[in-house]
Amino acid sequence: MTTWPKSPGTRGGSVMPVQEPLPFENLPEMPTTSPWCQRWRERKHSWRHVRDGGFDARRYHVDVIPDEQPGKAFVLAHHYSRSYPAVKVQFGLYDTVDGERRLTGVAVFGVPVNTAVLTKPLPELRPFTESMECSRFVLLDECPGNAESWFLARCFDRLLADGVRGVVSFADPVPRRTASGLLVMPGHVGTIYAATNAVYTGRATARTVKVLPDGTVFHDRTAQKIRRQEQGHEYATAQLIALGAPRPRPGCNRARWLSEALAAVGARNVRHRGAHRWVFRLGRSRREREDVRLGVPSLKPYPKLPDLEHTAA
C-alpha cells in the first residue's frame, strides 16, 4: 500500500519544492550524420542506405492533410514518441501506385512550446507564420532511400508559397530504452538535414528528461499540466495510471502526487546535453535564402561522432 504524504511543507510562507526521487542515468549518443536513412513502422526503426536508391518520384505525391486526424493517427501509430504536437500544417507522402493514394509518410510543421525556439535562431521572422518548427517527420520502412529529401523539398515548396521563410528542426542523438533495456529509439542520425542544406547551429539547451518504463519521454509541459490542472491533465494522469501509478485522491496536492507517481512507475531521469538544432532558410534562390538572417552562429564541421564522455563502455 502506498502511503501518500500530506501537503508539502512551507518555509517563510512559500511552498517548498517537491523532490523527485528518480534515478539518473547517462545514455550513449548516436552520430548525427551518417549514410543511413531512418525508417519507422509501428514505432520500430529500420534503415535504408542512401546508395540503395530506388526512389521513383513518378509513383509518389505530396499533399496537405486538411483533417488533423489521419496525420495524427499515422504519427501515433509509427513514431517512437507516441505523441502528436500542436500543428499548423501537415503534409502527407502518398504512394499512388496502381491508382491508389496510400499514406506512407507524414511531415508535421507546428507550434513549439516556447516561442524562443523560433525567434532565437530566426529573429526577423514572425513566429508561426514566417517561421515554423518541423516537429514530426516519419516515413514507413517501405519508402526507398532518398525519399525523405524529395518529400521534404516538396513540403518546403508549399510552405514557401504560403510565406514561410524559415524552419527549425532538431536531431536528438540520445537513444531511448525501455526499463528492460530494449532499444526503442536509436537516435536521429540527421542525414536529411545536412543533405538538404540545413544550417547547423549547435545544441539546444541541456536539460534533464524523464523517461518512462516504455522508453517514451514524459515532457515538462505534460508535468506542468498535471501540477496546474490545465487542459489535457486528464490524459497525462491516465498515462501514468496505465503504467501502474495509483489514482490521485480528490483534493490531493497534484505536484506531490506527480512526484510519487513517477517514482511508482519506475521513471528515470536522463541527463540530455541538448538536441542538435538545424535551421532551413527558404527561398526561390540562393540570394533569397541567404537574406534570411540567423540569430545564432552557423557552425562547421557538422557533428558526426558521439561525444566521447557519453559513449557506452
C-alpha positions as CSV (number, residue, x, y, z in Angstrom):
1,M,0.0,0.0,0.0
2,T,1.3,3.4,-0.9
3,T,1.2,6.0,1.9
4,W,0.6,9.4,0.5
5,P,2.2,12.2,2.4
6,K,0.4,15.3,3.4
7,S,0.8,18.6,1.5
8,P,4.4,19.7,1.2
9,G,5.8,21.8,4.0
10,T,6.3,25.5,3.9
11,R,9.2,27.8,4.6
12,G,8.8,31.6,5.0
13,G,5.2,31.3,3.8
14,S,6.1,29.7,0.5
15,V,5.6,26.1,-0.6
16,M,8.8,24.1,-0.6
17,P,9.6,22.4,-3.9
18,V,8.7,18.7,-4.3
19,Q,11.8,16.5,-4.6
20,E,11.6,13.7,-7.2
21,P,13.5,10.6,-6.1
22,L,14.2,9.3,-9.6
23,P,17.4,7.6,-10.6
24,F,19.7,9.4,-13.0
25,E,21.5,7.8,-15.9
26,N,23.6,8.8,-18.9
27,L,22.9,7.3,-22.3
28,P,25.3,7.0,-25.2
29,E,24.7,9.2,-28.2
30,M,24.3,8.3,-31.8
31,P,26.2,10.0,-34.7
32,T,24.2,13.0,-36.0
33,T,25.1,12.3,-39.7
34,S,25.6,9.0,-41.5
35,P,24.8,7.5,-44.9
36,W,21.8,5.7,-43.4
37,C,18.2,6.8,-43.6
38,Q,15.9,6.1,-40.7
39,R,12.5,4.5,-41.3
40,W,9.7,3.5,-38.9
41,R,6.7,1.1,-38.7
42,E,4.7,0.7,-35.5
43,R,7.4,2.6,-33.6
44,K,10.1,0.1,-34.7
45,H,13.0,1.6,-36.6
46,S,14.9,0.3,-39.6
47,W,17.5,1.7,-42.0
48,R,17.9,2.4,-45.7
49,H,21.3,3.2,-47.1
50,V,21.5,6.2,-49.4
51,R,23.4,4.2,-52.0
52,D,20.5,1.8,-52.4
53,G,18.4,4.5,-54.2
54,G,15.3,3.1,-55.8
55,F,13.2,6.2,-55.3
56,D,10.8,6.9,-58.2
57,A,9.1,10.3,-57.9
58,R,6.5,9.3,-60.5
59,R,4.8,7.0,-58.1
60,Y,4.7,9.5,-55.2
61,H,2.6,12.6,-54.5
62,V,2.8,15.2,-51.7
63,D,-0.3,17.0,-50.4
64,V,-1.6,18.8,-47.4
65,I,-3.6,16.7,-45.0
66,P,-6.5,19.0,-44.3
67,D,-8.0,17.0,-41.5
68,E,-5.7,16.5,-38.5
69,Q,-6.9,13.0,-37.6
70,P,-5.3,11.0,-40.5
71,G,-1.9,12.5,-39.9
72,K,-2.2,12.2,-36.1
73,A,-3.2,8.6,-36.3
74,F,-0.2,7.9,-38.6
75,V,2.3,9.6,-36.3
76,L,0.9,7.9,-33.1
77,A,1.0,4.5,-34.8
78,H,4.5,4.7,-36.1
79,H,6.6,7.4,-34.4
80,Y,8.6,6.3,-31.4
81,S,7.4,9.3,-29.3
82,R,3.8,8.1,-29.3
83,S,2.8,11.8,-29.1
84,Y,1.4,14.4,-31.5
85,P,2.4,18.1,-31.2
86,A,0.4,21.3,-31.8
87,V,0.2,21.5,-35.6
88,K,-0.1,24.4,-38.1
89,V,0.1,22.3,-41.3
90,Q,0.8,18.7,-42.0
91,F,1.8,17.1,-45.3
92,G,1.4,13.5,-46.5
93,L,3.6,11.5,-48.7
94,Y,1.3,9.3,-50.8
95,D,2.2,6.2,-52.8
96,T,0.0,6.4,-55.9
97,V,1.0,3.1,-57.5
98,D,-1.9,1.3,-59.1
99,G,-4.0,4.4,-58.9
100,E,-4.5,4.3,-55.2
101,R,-3.4,7.0,-52.7
102,R,-1.8,5.3,-49.7
103,L,-0.2,7.4,-46.9
104,T,3.4,6.4,-46.4
105,G,4.9,9.4,-44.7
106,V,3.9,12.5,-42.6
107,A,5.6,15.8,-42.0
108,V,4.2,18.0,-39.2
109,F,5.0,21.6,-39.0
110,G,3.8,23.2,-35.9
111,V,4.0,25.4,-32.8
112,P,6.7,24.7,-30.3
113,V,6.0,25.1,-26.6
114,N,8.3,28.1,-26.3
115,T,8.3,30.9,-29.0
116,A,12.1,31.3,-28.4
117,V,12.6,28.0,-30.3
118,L,11.8,30.0,-33.4
119,T,12.7,33.6,-32.5
120,K,16.2,32.8,-31.2
121,P,17.5,31.3,-34.5
122,L,15.2,33.3,-36.8
123,P,14.8,36.7,-35.0
124,E,13.5,38.7,-38.0
125,L,10.7,36.2,-38.9
126,R,7.2,36.2,-37.4
127,P,6.8,33.0,-35.5
128,F,4.1,30.6,-36.6
129,T,3.5,32.4,-39.9
130,E,7.0,33.1,-41.4
131,S,8.8,30.5,-39.2
132,M,7.7,27.1,-38.0
133,E,9.2,24.0,-36.4
134,C,9.3,20.7,-38.1
135,S,8.2,18.7,-35.1
136,R,7.5,15.3,-36.7
137,F,8.9,13.7,-39.8
138,V,8.3,10.0,-40.2
139,L,8.4,7.6,-43.3
140,L,7.4,4.0,-43.4
141,D,10.0,1.3,-43.8
142,E,8.8,0.6,-47.3
143,C,10.0,4.0,-48.6
144,P,13.2,3.7,-50.5
145,G,16.4,5.6,-49.8
146,N,16.3,9.4,-50.8
147,A,12.6,9.5,-50.4
148,E,12.8,11.9,-47.4
149,S,14.9,14.6,-49.2
150,W,12.3,14.6,-52.1
151,F,9.4,14.7,-49.6
152,L,11.0,17.5,-47.6
153,A,11.7,19.6,-50.7
154,R,8.1,19.4,-51.8
155,C,6.9,20.4,-48.3
156,F,9.3,23.4,-48.4
157,D,7.9,24.5,-51.8
158,R,4.4,24.5,-50.3
159,L,5.5,26.4,-47.2
160,L,7.4,29.0,-49.2
161,A,4.3,29.6,-51.3
162,D,2.4,30.4,-48.1
163,G,5.0,32.9,-46.9
164,V,7.1,30.7,-44.6
165,R,10.8,31.6,-44.8
166,G,12.4,29.6,-42.1
167,V,12.0,26.1,-40.5
168,V,13.7,24.9,-37.3
169,S,14.2,21.2,-36.7
170,F,16.1,19.1,-34.1
171,A,18.0,15.9,-34.3
172,D,18.0,14.0,-31.0
173,P,21.1,11.8,-30.8
174,V,20.3,10.2,-27.4
175,P,18.8,6.7,-27.7
176,R,15.8,5.6,-25.7
177,R,15.4,2.2,-24.0
178,T,12.7,0.6,-22.1
179,A,13.2,-0.3,-18.4
180,S,14.1,-3.8,-19.6
181,G,16.9,-2.5,-21.9
182,L,15.0,-2.8,-25.2
183,L,16.1,-0.1,-27.7
184,V,13.1,1.8,-29.0
185,M,14.8,4.8,-30.5
186,P,18.5,4.6,-31.5
187,G,18.9,8.3,-32.0
188,H,18.3,10.6,-35.0
189,V,21.2,10.4,-37.4
190,G,20.3,13.7,-39.1
191,T,21.4,12.8,-42.6
192,I,18.5,14.6,-44.1
193,Y,19.4,18.0,-42.6
194,A,22.9,18.1,-43.9
195,A,21.9,16.6,-47.3
196,T,19.2,19.3,-47.8
197,N,21.3,22.3,-47.0
198,A,20.2,23.0,-43.4
199,V,22.4,25.2,-41.3
200,Y,23.8,23.6,-38.2
201,T,23.6,25.9,-35.3
202,G,24.8,23.8,-32.3
203,R,22.9,22.3,-29.5
204,A,19.6,23.3,-27.8
205,T,19.6,23.9,-24.1
206,A,20.9,21.0,-22.0
207,R,18.3,19.5,-19.7
208,T,17.1,16.5,-17.7
209,V,14.3,14.5,-19.3
210,K,12.1,11.9,-17.6
211,V,11.9,8.6,-19.4
212,L,9.0,6.3,-18.7
213,P,9.4,2.5,-18.5
214,D,8.2,2.1,-22.1
215,G,11.0,4.4,-23.3
216,T,8.9,7.4,-24.0
217,V,9.7,10.9,-22.6
218,F,7.4,12.4,-20.1
219,H,7.7,16.1,-21.1
220,D,8.0,19.0,-18.7
221,R,4.9,20.6,-20.3
222,T,2.9,17.4,-19.6
223,A,4.0,17.5,-16.0
224,Q,3.0,21.2,-15.8
225,K,-0.5,20.3,-16.9
226,I,-0.8,17.9,-14.1
227,R,0.6,20.3,-11.4
228,R,-1.6,23.2,-12.5
229,Q,-4.6,21.0,-13.6
230,E,-4.5,22.7,-17.0
231,Q,-6.3,21.4,-20.1
232,G,-5.1,18.0,-21.0
233,H,-4.2,17.0,-17.5
234,E,-6.7,14.1,-17.5
235,Y,-4.9,12.4,-20.4
236,A,-1.5,12.9,-18.8
237,T,-2.7,11.5,-15.5
238,A,-4.3,8.5,-17.3
239,Q,-0.9,7.8,-19.0
240,L,0.8,7.3,-15.6
241,I,-2.1,5.4,-14.2
242,A,-1.9,3.0,-17.1
243,L,1.8,2.4,-16.2
244,G,0.9,1.5,-12.6
245,A,0.6,4.7,-10.7
246,P,-2.2,4.9,-8.1
247,R,-5.1,7.2,-8.9
248,P,-4.9,10.6,-7.3
249,R,-7.2,11.2,-4.3
250,P,-9.7,14.0,-4.7
251,G,-8.2,17.2,-3.4
252,C,-4.6,15.9,-3.1
253,N,-1.6,18.0,-3.9
254,R,-1.0,17.2,-7.6
255,A,2.7,18.2,-7.5
256,R,3.2,15.7,-4.7
257,W,1.1,13.1,-6.5
258,L,3.1,13.5,-9.7
259,S,6.4,13.1,-7.8
260,E,5.2,9.9,-6.2
261,A,3.6,8.6,-9.4
262,L,6.7,9.0,-11.4
263,A,8.7,7.0,-8.8
264,A,6.0,4.4,-8.6
265,V,6.0,3.6,-12.3
266,G,9.8,3.5,-12.4
267,A,10.6,6.6,-14.4
268,R,14.2,7.6,-14.8
269,N,15.9,11.0,-15.0
270,V,18.2,11.1,-18.1
271,R,20.8,13.8,-18.5
272,H,20.5,15.2,-22.0
273,R,23.1,17.6,-23.4
274,G,20.7,19.1,-25.8
275,A,19.4,18.1,-29.3
276,H,21.3,19.3,-32.4
277,R,19.5,22.3,-33.9
278,W,19.3,22.8,-37.6
279,V,17.7,25.7,-39.5
280,F,16.3,25.8,-43.0
281,R,16.3,29.2,-44.8
282,L,13.6,29.0,-47.5
283,G,13.7,31.0,-50.8
284,R,13.5,30.7,-54.5
285,S,17.2,31.4,-55.0
286,R,20.4,31.3,-53.1
287,R,20.3,35.0,-52.5
288,E,16.7,34.8,-51.1
289,R,17.8,32.1,-48.7
290,E,20.8,34.0,-47.6
291,D,18.7,37.1,-46.9
292,V,17.1,35.2,-44.0
293,R,19.2,36.4,-41.1
294,L,20.2,33.9,-38.4
295,G,20.3,34.9,-34.7
296,V,22.7,32.1,-33.9
297,P,26.1,31.3,-35.4
298,S,26.4,28.7,-38.2
299,L,28.8,26.0,-37.1
300,K,31.0,23.6,-39.0
301,P,32.0,20.9,-39.3
302,Y,28.7,19.1,-38.8
303,P,28.7,16.8,-35.8
304,K,29.4,13.2,-37.0
305,L,30.6,11.3,-33.9
306,P,29.2,10.7,-30.4
307,D,30.6,12.7,-27.6
308,L,33.3,10.5,-26.0
309,E,32.1,11.1,-22.5
310,H,28.7,9.8,-23.5
311,T,30.0,6.7,-25.3
312,A,29.0,3.4,-23.7
313,A,31.9,1.5,-22.2
